[in-house]
Amino acid sequence: MDLGIRDRVALVAAASRGLGRAAAEALAAEGARVAIAARGEEVLLAAAREIGASTGASVMPVVADVRSPQDLEALVARVQREYGGVDILVNNAGGPKPGVFSQMSDEDWMAAVELNLLSTIRLTRLVLPGMRERGWGRIINITSIAVKQPIPNLILSNAVRSGVVAMARTLADEVASEGVTVNNVCPGYMLTDRVRSLNEAAARAEGLAVEEVARRTVASIPVGRMGRPEELGALIAFLSSQQAAYVTGATIQMDGGQFRGLM
């Protein structure tokens, strides 16, 4: 299927590894011109080279910290200068620290808001005017299955990512008539560094082997395995497509059937 996004300009945040990189690879494979951003320059440059080599697409690496308004402004300005306006925005960031409510200070809450909610708001605010002016745009937020089924010991992520979903659902209504869609994707347990680190933290807290925690996690997933980043990348590519023009305001889980709810 031709997704109709060849030569569209895509910006993917936190894209040097994991789910962000998988999204960038999927978009590049469809012929989009892709800008990828992350804090670590060495890993970012390697990712850009590898994605470009495997897809033949133009990939622009830009070092940026999503917590920094100045970095985000410079990032979008460079993409606009070198590629033109951003057509597809994939908002993404690492997760806040694990823990329960009683462990979290005001500083912890503010750090989580800055990392996951404000980064999404700021990047969206920077690219949305151009999308509205051109009458075409796709905004996809990578959140977590936690927005549908809160995960124990992740109070910050559960709360703040739910704020992203509420913002996106409201924004989707505001821009739907202007050719801009806004959607959320909610990965469950995926084979990423984030999930590995959470398993390691759980293992330490419970006095278990990391392998035992991983087996317990897999046992809770009906398909019997964790997800692969490229599977989420494929979903993001579809939501970025011409064919997905009628999909907006959606919050779509990809979790191997782990979420048992009806909505």
Summary of the structure (lengths in Angstrom):
residues: 263
radius of gyration: 17.8
end to end distance: 28.5
largest distance: 55.5
contacts: 918
relative contact order: 0.15
helix: 52%
strand: 16%
